[in-house]
């Protein structure tokens, strides 16, 4: 795991303002989420550039175990809307309708938005 390297921390965000914790939550990596929740530099309620939180990503991809872990955290507000005004419950409904999907490298597309950014 790269988090052991000196220049990589759980709070190091990528170009989308998503930290390793957000990626772990959104990809259903319960063990990693549990480990990172024990680190003081991890902020479970941090939003990415689109206003989505780790909770929103986990709910939107149908990762119930991770959602349950995050709901136990005081910093997590389960009804926080993203910059489009969408709440985690809506993302969870999208997930239930389309079924769980496996994350692919570079897959950050929102439902209904094509690769060209148009609906």
Residue frames as a rotation matrix with the C-alpha (Angstrom) as fourth column:
UNK 1
0.582 0.813 0.000 0.00
0.813 -0.582 0.000 0.00
0.000 0.000 -1.000 0.00
UNK 2
-0.092 -0.645 0.759 1.41
0.639 -0.623 -0.452 3.38
0.764 0.443 0.469 -1.00
UNK 3
0.753 0.462 0.468 0.06
-0.016 -0.699 0.715 5.10
0.657 -0.546 -0.519 2.11
UNK 4
0.764 -0.539 -0.355 3.20
0.568 0.299 0.767 3.99
-0.307 -0.788 0.534 3.92
UNK 5
-0.055 -0.791 0.610 5.34
0.909 -0.292 -0.297 6.22
0.413 0.538 0.735 1.70
UNK 6
-0.541 -0.294 -0.788 6.44
0.725 -0.639 -0.259 9.55
-0.427 -0.711 0.559 3.16
UNK 7
-0.954 0.109 -0.281 4.82
-0.211 -0.908 0.363 11.75
-0.215 0.405 0.889 0.50
UNK 8
-0.461 0.847 -0.263 1.51
-0.126 0.231 0.965 9.89
0.878 0.478 0.000 0.33
UNK 9
-0.957 0.248 0.151 -1.06
-0.146 0.038 -0.989 10.33
-0.251 -0.968 -0.001 3.08
UNK 10
-0.461 0.858 0.227 -4.76
0.853 0.499 -0.156 9.48
-0.247 0.122 -0.961 3.35
UNK 11
0.332 0.583 -0.741 -5.43
0.375 -0.803 -0.464 13.21
-0.866 -0.124 -0.485 2.94
UNK 12
-0.698 -0.627 -0.346 -3.48
-0.106 -0.388 0.916 13.57
-0.708 0.676 0.204 -0.34
UNK 13
0.370 0.929 0.018 -6.10
-0.013 0.025 -1.000 14.50
-0.929 0.370 0.021 -2.94
UNK 14
-0.374 -0.407 0.833 -5.94
0.806 0.301 0.510 13.88
-0.459 0.862 0.215 -6.69
UNK 15
-0.983 -0.064 0.173 -6.93
0.154 -0.799 0.582 16.31
0.101 0.598 0.795 -9.46
UNK 16
-0.213 0.975 0.060 -10.61
0.199 -0.017 0.980 15.67
0.957 0.220 -0.190 -8.66
UNK 17
-0.334 -0.034 0.942 -10.01
-0.792 -0.532 -0.300 16.56
0.511 -0.846 0.151 -5.00
UNK 18
0.819 0.553 -0.157 -10.60
-0.403 0.747 0.529 12.94
0.409 -0.370 0.834 -4.01
UNK 19
-0.098 -0.824 0.558 -8.37
-0.995 0.096 -0.033 11.47
-0.026 -0.558 -0.829 -1.34
UNK 20
-0.789 -0.273 -0.551 -7.56
-0.339 0.940 0.019 7.75
0.513 0.202 -0.834 -0.97
UNK 21
-0.834 0.526 0.163 -10.30
0.018 0.322 -0.947 7.50
-0.551 -0.787 -0.278 1.66
UNK 22
-0.018 0.858 -0.514 -12.93
-0.728 -0.364 -0.582 8.69
-0.686 0.363 0.631 -0.82
UNK 23
-0.198 -0.125 -0.972 -11.73
-0.885 0.449 0.123 6.22
0.421 0.885 -0.199 -3.46
UNK 24
-0.976 -0.175 -0.127 -11.76
-0.099 0.884 -0.456 3.36
0.192 -0.433 -0.881 -0.92
UNK 25
-0.534 0.843 0.065 -15.31
-0.148 -0.018 -0.989 4.22
-0.832 -0.538 0.134 0.17
UNK 26
0.113 0.611 -0.784 -16.56
-0.876 -0.311 -0.369 4.62
-0.469 0.728 0.500 -3.39
UNK 27
-0.216 -0.273 -0.937 -15.04
-0.765 0.644 -0.011 1.30
0.606 0.715 -0.348 -4.44
UNK 28
0.728 0.684 -0.046 -16.44
-0.491 0.566 0.662 -0.61
0.479 -0.460 0.748 -1.46
UNK 29
-0.086 -0.855 -0.511 -13.07
0.124 0.500 -0.857 -1.35
0.989 -0.137 0.063 0.14
UNK 30
0.790 0.600 0.125 -14.41
-0.064 -0.121 0.991 -1.84
0.609 -0.791 -0.058 3.67
UNK 31
0.577 -0.641 -0.506 -11.11
0.817 0.448 0.365 -3.00
-0.007 -0.624 0.782 5.15
UNK 32
-0.470 -0.756 0.456 -9.27
0.762 -0.608 -0.222 0.05
0.444 0.243 0.862 3.84
UNK 33
0.092 0.596 0.798 -12.07
-0.069 -0.795 0.602 2.37
0.993 -0.110 -0.033 4.98
UNK 34
0.907 0.260 -0.331 -11.95
0.266 0.254 0.930 0.86
0.326 -0.932 0.161 8.46
UNK 35
0.130 -0.949 -0.287 -8.17
0.991 0.119 0.056 1.23
-0.019 -0.292 0.956 8.62
UNK 36
-0.541 -0.385 0.747 -8.22
0.534 -0.844 -0.048 4.82
0.649 0.373 0.663 7.38
UNK 37
0.496 0.782 0.378 -10.99
0.107 -0.487 0.867 5.85
0.861 -0.390 -0.325 9.79
UNK 38
0.736 -0.286 -0.614 -8.45
0.674 0.225 0.703 5.24
-0.063 -0.932 0.358 12.54
UNK 39
-0.362 -0.898 0.250 -6.08
0.919 -0.389 -0.067 7.88
0.157 0.206 0.966 11.10
UNK 40
-0.029 0.370 -0.929 -6.45
0.635 -0.710 -0.303 11.39
-0.772 -0.599 -0.214 12.47
UNK 41
-0.743 -0.308 -0.594 -5.69
-0.179 -0.764 0.620 13.08
-0.645 0.567 0.513 9.14
UNK 42
-0.816 0.525 0.241 -8.71
0.494 0.417 0.763 11.42
0.300 0.742 -0.600 7.50
UNK 43
-0.734 0.650 -0.197 -11.81
-0.426 -0.667 -0.611 13.62
-0.529 -0.364 0.766 7.28
UNK 44
-0.689 0.438 0.578 -14.75
0.542 0.840 0.010 11.36
-0.481 0.321 -0.816 6.38
UNK 45
0.349 0.925 -0.148 -17.00
0.609 -0.344 -0.715 14.26
-0.712 0.160 -0.683 5.37
UNK 46
-0.429 -0.619 -0.658 -14.59
-0.107 -0.689 0.717 15.89
-0.897 0.378 0.230 2.89
UNK 47
0.695 0.718 0.042 -16.14
0.038 0.021 -0.999 16.86
-0.718 0.696 -0.013 -0.43
UNK 48
-0.257 -0.726 0.638 -14.50
0.811 0.196 0.551 16.41
-0.525 0.659 0.539 -3.83
UNK 49
-0.950 -0.200 -0.241 -14.58
0.063 -0.875 0.480 19.06
-0.307 0.441 0.843 -6.58
UNK 50
-0.614 0.790 0.006 -18.15
0.036 0.021 0.999 18.04
0.789 0.613 -0.041 -7.44
UNK 51
-0.294 0.470 0.832 -19.30
-0.885 -0.462 -0.052 18.30
0.360 -0.752 0.552 -3.83
UNK 52
0.613 0.497 -0.614 -19.58
-0.289 0.864 0.411 14.53
0.735 -0.074 0.674 -3.39
UNK 53
0.178 -0.478 0.860 -18.49
-0.979 0.001 0.203 12.95
-0.098 -0.878 -0.468 -0.14
UNK 54
-0.854 -0.490 -0.174 -17.12
-0.497 0.868 -0.006 9.45
0.153 0.081 -0.985 0.49
UNK 55
-0.546 0.746 0.381 -20.59
-0.013 0.447 -0.894 8.61
-0.837 -0.494 -0.234 1.85
UNK 56
0.328 0.677 -0.658 -22.18
-0.670 -0.324 -0.668 9.79
-0.666 0.660 0.348 -1.40
UNK 57
-0.234 -0.508 -0.829 -19.80
-0.937 0.346 0.052 7.67
0.260 0.789 -0.557 -3.48
UNK 58
-0.969 -0.134 0.208 -20.36
-0.203 0.911 -0.358 4.56
-0.141 -0.389 -0.910 -1.33
UNK 59
-0.221 0.966 0.132 -24.16
-0.086 0.116 -0.990 4.99
-0.972 -0.230 0.057 -1.39
UNK 60
0.312 0.349 -0.884 -24.14
-0.820 -0.371 -0.436 5.70
-0.480 0.861 0.170 -5.11
UNK 61
-0.332 -0.486 -0.808 -22.32
-0.816 0.579 -0.013 2.49
0.474 0.655 -0.588 -5.84
UNK 62
0.561 0.766 -0.313 -24.37
-0.502 0.616 0.608 0.33
0.658 -0.184 0.730 -3.51
UNK 63
-0.354 -0.772 -0.527 -21.66
0.107 0.527 -0.843 -0.45
0.929 -0.355 -0.104 -0.95
UNK 64
0.590 0.799 0.118 -23.91
-0.060 -0.102 0.993 -1.02
0.805 -0.593 -0.012 2.05
UNK 65
0.515 -0.444 -0.733 -21.19
0.840 0.434 0.327 -2.19
0.173 -0.784 0.596 4.45
UNK 66
-0.617 -0.766 0.181 -19.16
0.731 -0.643 -0.227 0.98
0.290 -0.008 0.957 3.84
UNK 67
-0.178 0.658 0.731 -22.29
-0.078 -0.750 0.656 3.14
0.981 0.059 0.185 4.12
UNK 68
0.766 0.492 -0.413 -23.00
0.311 0.279 0.909 1.59
0.563 -0.824 0.061 7.52
UNK 69
0.026 -0.845 -0.534 -19.42
0.999 0.042 -0.017 2.26
0.036 -0.533 0.846 8.69
UNK 70
-0.724 -0.346 0.597 -19.61
0.434 -0.901 0.005 5.87
0.536 0.263 0.802 7.57
UNK 71
0.220 0.895 0.389 -22.96
0.031 -0.405 0.914 6.47
0.975 -0.189 -0.117 9.25
UNK 72
0.604 -0.061 -0.795 -21.25
0.767 0.314 0.559 5.73
0.216 -0.948 0.236 12.57
UNK 73
-0.494 -0.870 -0.015 -18.95
0.860 -0.486 -0.154 8.75
0.127 -0.089 0.988 12.08
UNK 74
0.114 0.531 -0.840 -19.98
0.647 -0.681 -0.343 12.11
-0.754 -0.504 -0.421 13.57
UNK 75
-0.529 -0.459 -0.714 -18.37
-0.145 -0.780 0.609 13.99
-0.836 0.425 0.346 10.66
UNK 76
-0.941 0.198 0.274 -20.58
0.330 0.369 0.869 12.30
0.071 0.908 -0.413 8.07
UNK 77
-0.419 0.852 -0.312 -23.76
-0.451 -0.494 -0.743 14.13
-0.788 -0.171 0.592 7.12
UNK 78
-0.592 0.100 0.800 -25.80
0.466 0.852 0.238 11.66
-0.657 0.514 -0.551 5.07
UNK 79
0.424 0.856 0.296 -28.05
0.783 -0.183 -0.594 14.25
-0.454 0.484 -0.748 3.46
UNK 80
-0.085 -0.543 -0.835 -25.37
-0.046 -0.835 0.548 16.60
-0.995 0.085 0.046 2.09
UNK 81
0.879 0.415 0.235 -26.17
0.218 0.089 -0.972 17.58
-0.425 0.905 -0.013 -1.52
UNK 82
-0.166 -0.928 0.334 -23.42
0.855 0.033 0.517 17.75
-0.491 0.372 0.788 -4.13
UNK 83
-0.748 -0.225 -0.625 -22.88
0.014 -0.946 0.324 20.75
-0.664 0.234 0.710 -6.43
UNK 84
-0.856 0.514 -0.056 -25.68
-0.041 0.039 0.998 19.53
0.515 0.857 -0.012 -8.70
UNK 85
-0.313 0.746 0.588 -28.04
-0.935 -0.350 -0.054 19.38
0.166 -0.567 0.807 -5.73
UNK 86
0.301 0.376 -0.876 -28.11
-0.316 0.906 0.281 15.57
0.900 0.193 0.392 -5.75
UNK 87
0.250 -0.135 0.959 -28.20
-0.966 0.035 0.257 13.83
-0.068 -0.990 -0.122 -2.37
UNK 88
-0.750 -0.649 0.128 -26.66
-0.646 0.760 0.066 10.45
-0.140 -0.033 -0.990 -1.52
UNK 89
-0.218 0.745 0.630 -30.11
-0.093 0.627 -0.774 8.85
-0.971 -0.227 -0.068 -1.40
UNK 90
0.693 0.449 -0.563 -30.64
-0.558 -0.160 -0.814 9.73
-0.456 0.879 0.140 -5.06
UNK 91
-0.150 -0.828 -0.540 -27.25
-0.966 0.239 -0.099 8.26
0.211 0.507 -0.836 -5.98
UNK 92
-0.732 -0.070 0.678 -28.25
-0.376 0.871 -0.315 5.10
-0.569 -0.485 -0.664 -4.06
UNK 93
0.352 0.918 0.181 -31.47
-0.185 0.258 -0.948 4.89
-0.918 0.301 0.260 -6.10
UNK 94
0.473 -0.280 -0.835 -29.46
-0.881 -0.137 -0.453 5.26
0.012 0.950 -0.311 -9.33
UNK 95
-0.614 -0.786 0.068 -27.26
-0.789 0.612 -0.056 2.40
0.003 -0.088 -0.996 -8.09
UNK 96
-0.425 0.531 0.733 -30.25
-0.174 0.746 -0.642 0.19
-0.888 -0.401 -0.225 -7.28
UNK 97
0.622 0.713 -0.322 -31.82
-0.414 -0.050 -0.909 0.83
-0.664 0.699 0.264 -10.69
UNK 98
0.516 -0.480 -0.710 -28.69
-0.792 0.050 -0.609 0.16
0.328 0.876 -0.354 -12.74
UNK 99
0.934 -0.182 -0.308 -27.25
0.272 0.921 0.278 -2.43
0.233 -0.343 0.910 -10.35
UNK 100
0.608 -0.776 -0.168 -23.86
-0.088 -0.276 0.957 -2.39
-0.789 -0.567 -0.236 -8.65
UNK 101
0.929 -0.370 -0.008 -20.99
0.021 0.073 -0.997 -1.77
0.369 0.926 0.075 -10.99
UNK 102
0.431 -0.866 -0.253 -17.34
0.842 0.285 0.457 -2.31
-0.324 -0.410 0.853 -10.76
UNK 103
0.726 -0.253 -0.639 -15.21
-0.225 -0.966 0.126 0.79
-0.649 0.052 -0.759 -10.75
UNK 104
0.626 -0.577 0.525 -12.88
0.772 0.367 -0.518 1.13
0.106 0.730 0.675 -13.68
UNK 105
-0.320 -0.816 -0.481 -9.70
0.769 -0.520 0.372 3.17
-0.554 -0.251 0.794 -13.73
UNK 106
-0.992 -0.124 -0.016 -10.64
0.100 -0.859 0.502 6.71
-0.076 0.496 0.865 -14.68
UNK 107
-0.374 0.925 0.068 -14.37
0.625 0.197 0.756 6.04
0.686 0.325 -0.651 -14.24
UNK 108
-0.838 0.101 -0.536 -15.72
0.382 -0.593 -0.709 9.23
-0.389 -0.799 0.459 -12.71
UNK 109
-0.805 0.559 0.197 -18.70
-0.073 -0.425 0.902 9.72
0.588 0.712 0.383 -14.97
UNK 110
-0.700 0.678 0.225 -21.98
-0.436 -0.157 -0.886 10.65
-0.565 -0.718 0.405 -13.34
UNK 111
-0.422 0.632 0.650 -25.17
0.692 0.688 -0.220 8.79
-0.586 0.357 -0.728 -14.37
UNK 112
0.602 0.783 0.159 -26.73
0.663 -0.379 -0.646 10.38
-0.446 0.494 -0.747 -17.43
UNK 113
0.655 -0.460 -0.599 -23.60
-0.527 -0.847 0.074 12.30
-0.542 0.267 -0.797 -18.43
UNK 114
0.948 -0.282 0.146 -21.64
0.301 0.655 -0.693 11.08
0.100 0.701 0.706 -21.40
UNK 115
0.190 -0.973 -0.131 -17.87
0.919 0.130 0.371 11.20
-0.344 -0.191 0.919 -21.80
UNK 116
-0.375 -0.304 0.876 -18.27
0.703 -0.709 0.055 14.45
0.604 0.636 0.480 -23.71
UNK 117
-0.945 -0.013 -0.328 -19.96
0.274 -0.581 -0.767 16.04
-0.180 -0.814 0.552 -20.67
UNK 118
-0.619 0.777 -0.113 -23.39
-0.734 -0.521 0.435 16.22
0.279 0.352 0.893 -22.32
UNK 119
-0.441 0.555 0.706 -26.53
-0.409 0.576 -0.708 14.48
-0.799 -0.600 -0.027 -21.21
